[in-house]
Amino acid sequence: MKLLLALVALLPFVAGRAPLLNTESKTIIANEYIVVFHSSVNSSARAVHMSHLRNNLRMSSVENTDIMHEYDINGHELAFRGYAIRASMEVVSMVRDQAEVDYVSLNQEVHAIQEPCQRQEEATWGLERIAKADLPLAGYYEYQSTNNGEGVDAYIIDTGVRTTHVEFGGRARFGYDATSPPNSPIETDDNGHGTHVAGTVGGSTYGVAKAATIIGVKVLSQSGSGSYAGVIAGIDYSAQECRSGTRKCVGNMSLGGGFDSAVNAATDAAVSAGVFMAVAAGNSYGANACNFSPAASNLATTVGSTTNTDQRSDFSNIGNCIEVFAPGSSITSAWYTSDTATNTISGTSMAAPHVAGVGARIFSVNPTMTPGAVEAEVQRISAVNKIANVGNGSPNLLLQGTCDMQPPPNM
């Protein structure tokens, strides 16, 4: 009451009240207002108004009451002068009664204008599923042509990548070969597994992040086998190159073996160096993923597999080392036998690159995020309790990567 009396005493009352605008808005910010002066009000009158207002705000017992901004836009023919205030409705009501005030507008939220979604008809079911929280599948995949992996390098630590495949459109390059002796020719994929994975991460038709740069890191031979020594060498190459550059980085390891402390530690170090690392949970038909590496690493994002009916794939491992599930049964992607070849295969190897692709898209939208923050965002935007028979200890989180991905709250 003291505040209201002071306003009455210090600000001259006039008949008529400045209108309050935006009262029907759905996006108002509570207790925030934009006060606009009449264009004819001179600087002296505005200064008196502001002085009286500050005096009254100092007397207010309401918390978080202040003048947020003052405006003085002086154009050749038009002017805009006023201020933004955080205050109670009682204060604003008295402000509206002052002759110099033209109108008061409720403050509203504003957001970046997002590019319209691009629609890919007849996409693979995995892409369709991550773009829609509930079945049935929509029959298409929607994505933005920007914020779609731009500025992100995707390290495919696998059997190599057929970099000339049309799916990559010149965005793929060879990085490193850890196989001993190197496969011949070095800069290729003689197995297909790595090319398929890369296609799901960033292929133009089959990929989640269609603008990411694909980097082939060969650690598995033509037979699809290798050693942890070679895998760690591939991790080392990826982490060092990422740390020495300015781009954001994701990695994908759709590979695994028995529990190994060294490869787990190397994986964790790569994440610490800036690489968001998606790894396959393993295909041991419901075994505990914590018994395998790099699935058991602390900082990697370990991925289980689902079917197109939202069942856990029967081959998928389970347990609390898994962070999220993604489509992994009967996934179509690029293949190694020609520059236009495709193949349809299954495994947690096919699930992990969906997550790597979403990670790349999150980095495009939020380039200041850390890999840990990306993992948290992957889990935050995932669909909850959609998976049947998810397995003991497993999170019931199904990967999502909708077109309208936004920065997380409080970013």
Solvent accessible surface area in square Angstrom, and as a share of the most:
residue,aa,sasa,rsa
1,M,164,0.73
2,K,160,0.68
3,L,20,0.10
4,L,43,0.21
5,L,108,0.54
6,A,13,0.10
7,L,0,0.00
8,V,78,0.45
9,A,85,0.66
10,L,64,0.32
11,L,2,0.01
12,P,84,0.53
13,F,133,0.55
14,V,52,0.30
15,A,100,0.77
16,G,60,0.57
17,R,118,0.43
18,A,8,0.06
19,P,67,0.42
20,L,36,0.18
21,L,73,0.36
22,N,56,0.29
23,T,75,0.44
24,E,151,0.68
25,S,31,0.20
26,K,194,0.82
27,T,58,0.34
28,I,73,0.37
29,I,57,0.29
30,A,77,0.60
31,N,87,0.44
32,E,19,0.09
33,Y,9,0.03
34,I,45,0.23
35,V,1,0.00
36,V,10,0.06
37,F,11,0.04
38,H,73,0.33
39,S,90,0.58
40,S,102,0.66
41,V,20,0.12
42,N,95,0.49
43,S,72,0.47
44,S,75,0.48
45,A,42,0.32
46,R,38,0.14
47,A,62,0.48
48,V,79,0.45
49,H,1,0.00
50,M,13,0.06
51,S,53,0.34
52,H,39,0.18
53,L,0,0.00
54,R,91,0.33
55,N,51,0.26
56,N,0,0.00
57,L,21,0.10
58,R,176,0.64
59,M,101,0.45
60,S,22,0.14
61,S,113,0.73
62,V,72,0.41
63,E,146,0.66
64,N,118,0.60
65,T,25,0.14
66,D,59,0.30
67,I,37,0.19
68,M,48,0.21
69,H,106,0.47
70,E,98,0.44
71,Y,63,0.24
72,D,94,0.49
73,I,112,0.57
74,N,112,0.57
75,G,39,0.37
76,H,200,0.89
77,E,165,0.74
78,L,150,0.75
79,A,37,0.29
80,F,68,0.28
81,R,43,0.16
82,G,4,0.04
83,Y,0,0.00
84,A,3,0.02
85,I,0,0.00
86,R,70,0.25
87,A,3,0.02
88,S,18,0.12
89,M,87,0.39
90,E,95,0.42
91,V,1,0.00
92,V,1,0.00
93,S,24,0.15
94,M,29,0.13
95,V,1,0.01
96,R,36,0.13
97,D,11,0.06
98,Q,4,0.02
99,A,52,0.41
100,E,22,0.10
101,V,6,0.03
102,D,50,0.26
103,Y,62,0.24
104,V,0,0.00
105,S,14,0.09
106,L,16,0.08
107,N,27,0.14
108,Q,70,0.31
109,E,91,0.41
110,V,136,0.78
111,H,131,0.59
112,A,79,0.61
113,I,174,0.88
114,Q,60,0.27
115,E,54,0.24
116,P,107,0.67
117,C,57,0.34
118,Q,71,0.32
119,R,126,0.46
120,Q,29,0.13
121,E,109,0.49
122,E,161,0.72
123,A,11,0.08
124,T,21,0.12
125,W,33,0.12
126,G,0,0.00
127,L,0,0.00
128,E,14,0.06
129,R,1,0.00
130,I,0,0.00
131,A,24,0.19
132,K,70,0.30
133,A,44,0.34
134,D,70,0.36
135,L,69,0.35
136,P,106,0.67
137,L,55,0.27
138,A,41,0.31
139,G,33,0.32
140,Y,59,0.23
141,Y,0,0.00
142,E,45,0.20
143,Y,39,0.15
144,Q,7,0.03
145,S,55,0.35
146,T,70,0.41
147,N,49,0.25
148,N,3,0.01
149,G,0,0.00
150,E,69,0.31
151,G,34,0.33
152,V,1,0.00
153,D,15,0.08
154,A,0,0.00
155,Y,1,0.00
156,I,1,0.00
157,I,0,0.00
158,D,0,0.00
159,T,2,0.01
160,G,3,0.03
161,V,4,0.02
162,R,64,0.24
163,T,31,0.18
164,T,93,0.54
165,H,3,0.01
166,V,89,0.51
167,E,8,0.04
168,F,0,0.00
169,G,65,0.63
170,G,76,0.73
171,R,55,0.20
172,A,16,0.12
173,R,96,0.35
174,F,55,0.23
175,G,16,0.16
176,Y,76,0.29
177,D,23,0.12
178,A,21,0.16
179,T,17,0.10
180,S,109,0.70
181,P,115,0.72
182,P,70,0.44
183,N,22,0.11
184,S,100,0.65
185,P,90,0.57
186,I,74,0.38
187,E,111,0.50
188,T,24,0.14
189,D,3,0.02
190,D,34,0.18
191,N,37,0.19
192,G,0,0.00
193,H,41,0.18
194,G,0,0.00
195,T,0,0.00
196,H,0,0.00
197,V,0,0.00
198,A,0,0.00
199,G,0,0.00
200,T,1,0.01
201,V,0,0.00
202,G,0,0.00
203,G,0,0.00
204,S,58,0.37
205,T,58,0.34
206,Y,40,0.15
207,G,0,0.00
208,V,0,0.00
209,A,0,0.00
210,K,21,0.09
211,A,31,0.24
212,A,0,0.00
213,T,31,0.18
214,I,0,0.00
215,I,0,0.00
216,G,2,0.02
217,V,0,0.00
218,K,2,0.01
219,V,3,0.02
220,L,18,0.09
221,S,34,0.22
222,Q,115,0.51
223,S,89,0.58
224,G,32,0.30
225,S,66,0.43
226,G,54,0.52
227,S,63,0.41
228,Y,55,0.21
229,A,78,0.60
230,G,11,0.10
231,V,5,0.03
232,I,50,0.25
233,A,31,0.24
234,G,0,0.00
235,I,4,0.02
236,D,69,0.36
237,Y,47,0.18
238,S,0,0.00
239,A,14,0.11
240,Q,115,0.51
241,E,49,0.22
242,C,13,0.07
243,R,187,0.68
244,S,97,0.63
245,G,44,0.42
246,T,142,0.83
247,R,99,0.36
248,K,53,0.23
249,C,1,0.01
250,V,1,0.00
251,G,1,0.01
252,N,1,0.00
253,M,0,0.00
254,S,4,0.03
255,L,22,0.11
256,G,58,0.55
257,G,27,0.26
258,G,47,0.45
259,F,120,0.50
260,D,40,0.21
261,S,79,0.51
262,A,58,0.45
263,V,0,0.00
264,N,14,0.07
265,A,61,0.47
266,A,21,0.16
267,T,0,0.00
268,D,25,0.13
269,A,61,0.47
270,A,1,0.01
271,V,12,0.07
272,S,92,0.59
273,A,25,0.19
274,G,21,0.20
275,V,0,0.00
276,F,3,0.01
277,M,1,0.01
278,A,0,0.00
279,V,0,0.00
280,A,7,0.06
281,A,1,0.00
282,G,21,0.20
283,N,70,0.36
284,S,50,0.32
285,Y,151,0.57
286,G,26,0.25
287,A,34,0.26
288,N,66,0.34
289,A,0,0.00
290,C,31,0.19
291,N,88,0.45
292,F,51,0.21
293,S,1,0.00
294,P,0,0.00
295,A,2,0.01
296,A,15,0.11
297,S,10,0.06
298,N,127,0.65
299,L,89,0.44
300,A,1,0.01
301,T,1,0.01
302,T,0,0.00
303,V,0,0.00
304,G,0,0.00
305,S,0,0.00
306,T,0,0.00
307,T,31,0.18
308,N,75,0.39
309,T,84,0.49
310,D,11,0.06
311,Q,80,0.35
312,R,31,0.11
313,S,1,0.01
314,D,101,0.52
315,F,25,0.10
316,S,0,0.00
317,N,0,0.00
318,I,27,0.14
319,G,5,0.05
320,N,118,0.60
321,C,29,0.18
322,I,6,0.03
323,E,30,0.13
324,V,0,0.00
325,F,0,0.00
326,A,0,0.00
327,P,0,0.00
328,G,0,0.00
329,S,19,0.12
330,S,64,0.42
331,I,2,0.01
332,T,37,0.22
333,S,0,0.00
334,A,0,0.00
335,W,43,0.15
336,Y,63,0.24
337,T,86,0.50
338,S,43,0.28
339,D,48,0.25
340,T,97,0.56
341,A,18,0.14
342,T,65,0.38
343,N,50,0.26
344,T,70,0.40
345,I,46,0.24
346,S,57,0.37
347,G,1,0.01
348,T,1,0.00
349,S,13,0.08
350,M,2,0.01
351,A,0,0.00
352,A,0,0.00
353,P,0,0.00
354,H,1,0.00
355,V,0,0.00
356,A,0,0.00
357,G,0,0.00
358,V,0,0.00
359,G,0,0.00
360,A,0,0.00
361,R,5,0.02
362,I,1,0.00
363,F,1,0.00
364,S,20,0.13
365,V,29,0.17
366,N,7,0.04
367,P,78,0.49
368,T,114,0.66
369,M,9,0.04
370,T,82,0.48
371,P,16,0.10
372,G,48,0.46
373,A,37,0.29
374,V,0,0.00
375,E,36,0.16
376,A,58,0.45
377,E,8,0.03
378,V,0,0.00
379,Q,58,0.26
380,R,127,0.46
381,I,43,0.22
382,S,7,0.05
383,A,9,0.07
384,V,87,0.50
385,N,114,0.58
386,K,68,0.29
387,I,8,0.04
388,A,43,0.34
389,N,105,0.54
390,V,25,0.14
391,G,18,0.18
392,N,135,0.69
393,G,56,0.53
394,S,14,0.09
395,P,33,0.21
396,N,37,0.19
397,L,30,0.15
398,L,0,0.00
399,L,0,0.00
400,Q,9,0.04
401,G,0,0.00
402,T,46,0.27
403,C,9,0.05
404,D,88,0.45
405,M,21,0.09
406,Q,73,0.32
407,P,65,0.41
408,P,19,0.12
409,P,91,0.57
410,N,160,0.82
411,M,121,0.54
